[in-house]
Amino acid sequence: MKAEQAVVRRILGLCRERNITVNALATLSAVAPSTLKNILYGNSRNTGIVTIAKICNGLEISIVDFFSDKIFESLDPEID
C-alpha cells in the first residue's frame, strides 16, 4: 500500500471510531471540506504535514498517534 492510501484509510478509520462525518472532521480541524475530500478521493497526491497536523488537532490526537497505526508499518516503496 502507498502512503497516500494509508493516510486515507487512517483518516476514515478515525472518523468511524469517533462516529463523525468527513464534513464534521473538516469543521473540527479547520480544513476546508474540499481539501479533505480531495485527500480522501485521491485528488491530492501529497498531503502536507500541516494539513495532517490540523486533522490531528481536530481529532484531538498527536501526529505520533496518527502515524503509530499498524497501517503505516508496511508501506510500498515510493520510487517513481
N, C-alpha and C positions, 0 to 999 in steps of 0.2 A: 504494500500500500504506500502511496505517496504521501508526503507531509500534508499537502493541502486537503486530501481526503480525510486524513486523520483529524485535522483541525475541525473539519465539518462534522465528522462523527462525534467528536468530543463536545462541540457546542450543542448539537442536537440531543446528545445524551444528557448533558447538564440541564437542558430545558425540560426534558422528560422527567428527570429526577425531581425537579422543582415544580413541575406541573405548570410551566409558563409557556406562552407562545413566543414565537420569534419576534413579533411586534412588541410584546411586553419586555423582552430582553433588550430590544432596541431602546425603549424608553428608560429602562433601568440603567443601561450602560452609556446613554447619551451618544449612541452610534446611530446614524441615520438608518431607517429601515431599509432603504435602497442599498446601502453599503452592506448591511448584514445579509440581505437577500442575495446580493452579488457574490458574497463569500460562499453562502450555502448552495447556490446554484452553479458554482464553478466558474463564474464570470470574472472573479478576482483571483488570479493565479499566485499572487504574492501578498498575502495578508500581512500587514506590518505589525510589529510588536506593540506599537502604541495602540492600535485597534484591538489587539488581543488583550492588552492591559485594561482598556476600557471595558471590554466584555467581562473580564475577571472582576473588575470593580463592581459592575452591575450584579454579578453573581455572588459577590462577597467572598471571593476566593483569591488566593495569590496566584501569580503566574506559575510558581513552582507547583502548586496544586493542580493547575490546569495541565501542565506537561508531565506530571508524575503518573498519569494513567498508563496502563499497560499497552494501550493502542500505539503509543509512541516508541515502544521498545524495539520493534522490528520493522522500521520503515525501509522502503526500497531506496537504493542509491539515487540521487537526484542529478545525475550527469546527463545533460542534453546537449 
